[in-house]
Protein backbone atom coordinates (compact mmCIF):
# COMPACT_ATOMS: atom_id res chain seq x y z
CA UNK A 1 0.00 0.00 0.00
CA UNK A 2 3.03 2.31 0.17
CA UNK A 3 2.47 5.47 -1.83
CA UNK A 4 -1.27 4.87 -2.26
CA UNK A 5 -3.60 7.69 -1.18
CA UNK A 6 -6.99 6.77 0.20
CA UNK A 7 -9.28 9.68 1.07
CA UNK A 8 -11.98 9.57 3.71
CA UNK A 9 -14.65 12.24 3.24
CA UNK A 10 -16.78 13.04 6.31
CA UNK A 11 -20.06 13.70 4.57
CA UNK A 12 -23.78 14.16 4.68
CA UNK A 13 -23.69 17.71 3.30
CA UNK A 14 -23.79 19.42 -0.07
CA UNK A 15 -20.17 20.47 0.50
CA UNK A 16 -19.16 16.84 0.87
CA UNK A 17 -20.77 16.07 -2.48
CA UNK A 18 -18.63 18.83 -4.00
CA UNK A 19 -15.61 17.28 -2.29
CA UNK A 20 -16.41 13.83 -3.68
CA UNK A 21 -16.81 15.24 -7.19
CA UNK A 22 -13.47 17.00 -6.87
CA UNK A 23 -11.66 13.89 -5.64
CA UNK A 24 -13.26 11.72 -8.32
CA UNK A 25 -12.01 14.18 -10.94
CA UNK A 26 -8.53 13.36 -9.62
CA UNK A 27 -9.21 9.61 -9.84
CA UNK A 28 -8.84 9.35 -6.07
CA UNK A 29 -9.73 6.28 -4.02
CA UNK A 30 -12.60 7.51 -1.82
CA UNK A 31 -14.52 6.38 1.23
CA UNK A 32 -17.42 8.50 2.52
CA UNK A 33 -18.62 8.43 6.10
CA UNK A 34 -22.30 9.42 6.50
CA UNK A 35 -24.10 9.30 9.83
CA UNK A 36 -27.53 8.50 8.37
CA UNK A 37 -29.09 6.65 5.46
CA UNK A 38 -30.48 9.99 4.23
CA UNK A 39 -26.96 11.40 4.17
CA UNK A 40 -25.64 8.31 2.43
CA UNK A 41 -28.24 8.74 -0.32
CA UNK A 42 -26.42 11.91 -1.43
CA UNK A 43 -23.77 9.68 -3.01
CA UNK A 44 -26.04 7.46 -5.07
CA UNK A 45 -24.41 7.06 -8.45
CA UNK A 46 -20.92 7.99 -7.22
CA UNK A 47 -18.10 5.44 -7.34
CA UNK A 48 -17.33 5.55 -3.62
CA UNK A 49 -17.46 3.19 -0.68
CA UNK A 50 -19.69 4.15 2.23
CA UNK A 51 -19.53 3.93 5.99
CA UNK A 52 -23.07 4.53 7.26
CA UNK A 53 -23.81 5.21 10.92
CA UNK A 54 -22.53 7.23 13.87
CA UNK A 55 -18.95 6.44 14.84
CA UNK A 56 -17.05 7.33 18.02
CA UNK A 57 -13.33 8.04 18.06
CA UNK A 58 -12.38 4.43 18.67
CA UNK A 59 -14.54 3.24 15.76
CA UNK A 60 -13.17 5.94 13.43
CA UNK A 61 -9.59 5.08 14.32
CA UNK A 62 -10.17 1.35 13.91
CA UNK A 63 -11.88 1.70 10.52
CA UNK A 64 -9.36 4.26 9.23
CA UNK A 65 -6.46 1.98 10.11
CA UNK A 66 -8.18 -1.14 8.75
CA UNK A 67 -9.09 0.55 5.46
CA UNK A 68 -5.70 2.20 5.01
CA UNK A 69 -6.99 5.79 5.01
CA UNK A 70 -4.19 8.29 4.40
CA UNK A 71 -6.04 11.64 4.10
CA UNK A 72 -9.25 12.89 5.71
CA UNK A 73 -11.42 15.64 4.23
CA UNK A 74 -13.96 16.73 6.83
CA UNK A 75 -16.94 18.26 5.02
CA UNK A 76 -19.45 17.68 7.81
CA UNK A 77 -22.04 20.27 8.79
CA UNK A 78 -20.69 23.40 10.56
CA UNK A 79 -22.80 22.58 13.63
CA UNK A 80 -21.62 18.96 13.81
CA UNK A 81 -18.85 20.07 16.16
CA UNK A 82 -18.66 16.75 17.99
CA UNK A 83 -18.11 14.88 14.72
CA UNK A 84 -15.30 17.25 13.75
CA UNK A 85 -13.73 16.95 17.21
CA UNK A 86 -13.91 13.15 17.04
CA UNK A 87 -12.45 12.91 13.54
CA UNK A 88 -9.61 15.30 14.38
CA UNK A 89 -8.71 13.22 17.42
CA UNK A 90 -8.67 10.02 15.37
CA UNK A 91 -6.43 11.66 12.77
CA UNK A 92 -4.00 12.84 15.46
CA UNK A 93 -3.92 9.34 16.93
CA UNK A 94 -3.07 7.77 13.58
CA UNK A 95 -0.91 10.60 12.23
CA UNK A 96 -3.19 11.22 9.23
CA UNK A 97 -3.47 14.43 7.24
CA UNK A 98 -6.69 16.27 8.06
CA UNK A 99 -8.43 18.98 6.06
CA UNK A 100 -11.60 20.92 6.93
CA UNK A 101 -13.92 22.05 4.15
CA UNK A 102 -17.22 23.75 4.90
CA UNK A 103 -19.53 26.34 3.44
CA UNK A 104 -18.45 29.96 3.45
CA UNK A 105 -21.74 31.62 2.50
CA UNK A 106 -22.74 32.24 6.09
CA UNK A 107 -24.96 34.82 7.71
CA UNK A 108 -22.74 37.78 6.84
CA UNK A 109 -23.06 37.00 3.12
CA UNK A 110 -26.79 36.32 3.30
CA UNK A 111 -27.27 39.42 5.46
CA UNK A 112 -25.57 41.73 2.99
CA UNK A 113 -27.69 40.40 0.11
CA UNK A 114 -30.93 40.71 2.07
CA UNK A 115 -30.03 44.19 3.35
CA UNK A 116 -29.11 45.40 -0.13
CA UNK A 117 -32.57 44.35 -1.28
CA UNK A 118 -34.22 45.96 1.76
CA UNK A 119 -35.53 42.59 2.95
CA UNK A 120 -34.58 41.97 6.56
CA UNK A 121 -36.69 40.95 9.56
CA UNK A 122 -35.75 41.96 13.10
CA UNK A 123 -32.77 39.78 14.05
CA UNK A 124 -31.43 38.88 17.48
CA UNK A 125 -28.01 37.18 17.14
CA UNK A 126 -27.13 34.33 19.53
CA UNK A 127 -23.85 32.53 20.03
CA UNK A 128 -25.46 29.17 20.76
CA UNK A 129 -28.76 27.45 21.57
CA UNK A 130 -28.56 28.32 25.27
CA UNK A 131 -28.29 32.02 24.49
CA UNK A 132 -31.18 31.63 22.04
CA UNK A 133 -33.28 30.13 24.84
CA UNK A 134 -32.42 33.03 27.12
CA UNK A 135 -33.42 35.52 24.42
CA UNK A 136 -36.70 33.65 23.99
CA UNK A 137 -37.38 34.13 27.67
CA UNK A 138 -37.03 37.90 27.26
CA UNK A 139 -39.34 38.18 24.24
CA UNK A 140 -43.11 37.61 24.10
CA UNK A 141 -45.02 35.37 21.72
CA UNK A 142 -44.98 31.86 20.33
CA UNK A 143 -41.77 30.55 18.80
CA UNK A 144 -41.03 28.40 15.75
CA UNK A 145 -37.99 26.24 16.44
CA UNK A 146 -36.19 25.44 13.18
CA UNK A 147 -32.97 24.20 14.76
CA UNK A 148 -33.30 20.42 14.45
CA UNK A 149 -34.44 17.75 16.85
CA UNK A 150 -31.15 17.44 18.77
CA UNK A 151 -31.50 20.85 20.43
CA UNK A 152 -35.15 20.45 21.47
CA UNK A 153 -34.32 19.02 24.94
CA UNK A 154 -32.33 22.18 25.70
CA UNK A 155 -35.25 24.44 24.80
CA UNK A 156 -37.63 22.26 26.79
CA UNK A 157 -35.38 22.63 29.84
CA UNK A 158 -34.63 26.34 29.51
CA UNK A 159 -37.56 28.09 27.82
CA UNK A 160 -40.30 29.25 30.16
CA UNK A 161 -43.75 27.97 29.16
CA UNK A 162 -42.07 25.78 26.54
CA UNK A 163 -45.11 23.54 26.09
CA UNK A 164 -47.36 26.52 25.38
CA UNK A 165 -44.99 28.73 23.40
CA UNK A 166 -42.83 26.49 21.24
CA UNK A 167 -43.52 24.72 17.94
CA UNK A 168 -40.93 22.66 16.08
CA UNK A 169 -40.34 21.44 12.55
CA UNK A 170 -38.07 18.41 12.32
CA UNK A 171 -36.94 16.01 9.62
CA UNK A 172 -39.48 13.35 8.74
CA UNK A 173 -37.87 10.20 10.10
CA UNK A 174 -38.92 7.83 12.84
CA UNK A 175 -36.16 8.80 15.27
CA UNK A 176 -37.12 12.49 15.10
CA UNK A 177 -40.80 11.71 15.57
CA UNK A 178 -40.12 9.48 18.57
CA UNK A 179 -38.08 12.21 20.21
CA UNK A 180 -40.75 14.85 19.53
CA UNK A 181 -43.40 12.66 21.14
CA UNK A 182 -41.19 12.42 24.22
CA UNK A 183 -40.51 16.17 24.36
CA UNK A 184 -43.88 17.73 23.51
CA UNK A 185 -47.07 17.15 25.46
CA UNK A 186 -49.19 18.03 22.42
CA UNK A 187 -48.53 16.63 18.93
CA UNK A 188 -49.96 19.83 17.46
CA UNK A 189 -46.76 21.56 18.59
CA UNK A 190 -44.50 19.75 16.12
CA UNK A 191 -44.46 18.63 12.53
CA UNK A 192 -42.15 16.30 10.60
CA UNK A 193 -41.37 17.29 7.02
CA UNK A 194 -38.60 16.93 4.49
CA UNK A 195 -36.65 19.75 2.81
CA UNK A 196 -36.19 21.77 0.75
CA UNK A 197 -38.35 24.46 2.37
CA UNK A 198 -39.12 27.41 0.14
CA UNK A 199 -40.44 30.78 1.31
CA UNK A 200 -44.08 29.70 1.16
CA UNK A 201 -43.43 26.50 3.11
CA UNK A 202 -41.73 28.52 5.84
CA UNK A 203 -44.53 31.10 5.85
CA UNK A 204 -47.13 28.34 6.16
CA UNK A 205 -45.41 26.87 9.21
CA UNK A 206 -45.16 30.30 10.84
CA UNK A 207 -48.85 30.99 10.23
CA UNK A 208 -50.02 27.57 11.38
CA UNK A 209 -48.01 27.83 14.61
CA UNK A 210 -48.96 31.45 15.23
CA UNK A 211 -45.28 32.19 15.81
CA UNK A 212 -44.03 35.71 16.37
CA UNK A 213 -40.47 34.47 16.78
CA UNK A 214 -38.33 32.12 14.70
CA UNK A 215 -35.24 30.38 16.07
CA UNK A 216 -32.87 29.10 13.41
CA UNK A 217 -29.20 28.46 12.77
CA UNK A 218 -26.89 30.23 10.36
CA UNK A 219 -27.07 27.64 7.62
CA UNK A 220 -26.05 30.04 4.86
CA UNK A 221 -27.64 30.16 1.44
CA UNK A 222 -27.19 26.42 0.85
CA UNK A 223 -29.12 25.62 4.02
CA UNK A 224 -32.13 27.76 3.18
CA UNK A 225 -31.41 30.74 5.42
CA UNK A 226 -32.52 33.36 2.83
CA UNK A 227 -35.90 31.61 2.48
CA UNK A 228 -36.37 31.57 6.25
CA UNK A 229 -35.45 35.24 6.63
CA UNK A 230 -37.76 36.28 3.83
CA UNK A 231 -40.63 34.23 5.24
CA UNK A 232 -40.07 35.84 8.64
CA UNK A 233 -40.05 39.32 7.12
CA UNK A 234 -43.26 38.73 5.17
CA UNK A 235 -45.01 37.36 8.27
CA UNK A 236 -43.69 40.08 10.59
CA UNK A 237 -41.77 37.53 12.65
CA UNK A 238 -38.53 38.32 14.50
CA UNK A 239 -35.57 35.93 14.13
CA UNK A 240 -33.22 34.62 16.79
CA UNK A 241 -30.22 33.65 14.67
CA UNK A 242 -27.65 31.23 16.10
CA UNK A 243 -24.26 31.96 14.61
CA UNK A 244 -22.27 29.03 13.31
CA UNK A 245 -19.29 27.91 15.42
CA UNK A 246 -16.03 29.68 14.64
CA UNK A 247 -13.53 27.44 12.90
CA UNK A 248 -9.89 27.85 11.96
CA UNK A 249 -7.80 26.50 9.11
CA UNK A 250 -10.67 25.91 6.70
CA UNK A 251 -9.83 25.19 3.07
CA UNK A 252 -10.79 28.25 1.03
CA UNK A 253 -11.07 26.08 -2.08
CA UNK A 254 -10.82 22.41 -2.89
CA UNK A 255 -8.29 23.40 -5.54
CA UNK A 256 -5.83 23.92 -2.69
CA UNK A 257 -5.56 20.11 -2.68
CA UNK A 258 -4.26 20.02 -6.25
CA UNK A 259 -0.71 19.74 -4.93
CA UNK A 260 -1.53 16.22 -3.69
CA UNK A 261 -2.37 15.10 -7.21
CA UNK A 262 0.45 16.80 -9.11
QUIBEL-V824313 format. One line per field, one symbol per residue. ss: DSSP state (H for helix, E for strand, C for the rest). psi: psi as a letter, one per 30 degrees, with the letter a starting at -180 (. if undefined). burial: b if it has 9 or more other C-alpha atoms within 8 Angstrom, else e. Layout:
ss=???
psi=???
burial=???
This chain:
ss=CCCCCEEEEECCCHHHHHHHHHHHHCCCEEEEEECCHHHHHHHCCCCCEEEECCCCHHHHHHHHHHHCCCEEEECCCCCCHHHHHHHHHHHHHHCCEEEECCCCCCHHHHHHHHHHCCCCCCEEEECCHHHHHHHHHHCCCEEEEECCHHHHHHHHHHCCCHHHHEEEEEECCHHHHHHHHHHCCCHHHEEEECCCCCHHHHHHHHHHHCEEEEEEECCCCCCCHHHHHHHHHHHCCEEEEECCCCCCCECCCHHHHHHHHC
psi=fkfkkjkkkjagleeeeeeeeeeefghljkkkjkfleeeeffgkfkilkkkklkkaeeeeeeeeeefhkfkkjjhlkefheeeeeeeeeeeeefhlkkkkklkfiaeeeeeeeeefghiklkkjkkfaeeeeeeeeffklllkjjhglfffeeeeeffkkhefefkkkklkileeeeeeefeekekffglkjlklljaeeeeeeeeeefgkfkkklljfaefggeeeeeeeeefghklkjjjklkkllhkkfkffffeffg.
burial=eeeebbbbbbbbbebbbebbebbbeeebbbbbbbbbbebbebeeeeebebebbeeebeebbeebbeeebbbbbbbbebeeeeebebbbbbbeeeebebbbbbeebbbebbbeebbeeebbbeebebbebbbbbbbbbeeeebbbbbbbbebbebbbebbeebbebbbbbbbbeeebbebbbebbeeeebbbbeeeebbbeebbeebbebebbbbbbbbbbbeebbbbbbbbbbebebbbbbbbbeeeeebbeebeeeeeeee
